[in-house]
């Protein structure tokens, strides 16, 4: 399992002896299918649905979804992130997402200075490793633009070349704003998760009508 998701990366995995490849971020259905295949187990047989309603029911995720209100979803989409799809990939676990984003936020703050030092000293292999890690984590957290920017620099470093001069400033600008935005989103999602859990756990306040008098 790796953040290297190009065809050449898949082929390199097979050449060195691995029997398959899963790129991050991954869908649980894809990972499950590959694990079942290589463990020699068939996927559970599913009977053909008899109606459209059965088809739609089977398509529903097999976990408790965290349903996002439209304003929060639109807020995320304006930034280029499908927050509902992201939460579905995290199986509705907004607190887990918040922990990962918080960790990423701290690492991102230190990365500009770390990368600048590595590039100044010509330590391209170490810089490639740092950028690769950034790419994988950013993609997992839904920061696709930041992941693409990291991939751009990684491609140069993998060839033993420093990225073009304008790359590092663009990365620094992204690292200065994207982690803050992600953290704000993660906190909103965690708050929504907490309020949803609380409302589900609250006892019902529906009044029970008194029994009618028997004739």
Secondary structure, 3 states (H helix, E strand, C coil): CECCCCHHHHHHHHHCCCCCCCECCCCHHHHHHHHHHHCCCCCCCCCCCCCHHHHHHHHCCCCCCCCCCHHHHHHHHHHCCCHHHHHHHCCCCHHHHHHHHHHHHHHHHHHHHHHHHHHHCCCHHHHHHHHHHHHHHHHHCCCHHHHHHHHHHHHHHHCCCCCCHHHHHHHHHHHHHHHHHHHHHHHHHHHHHHHHHHHHHCCCCCCCCCCCCCC
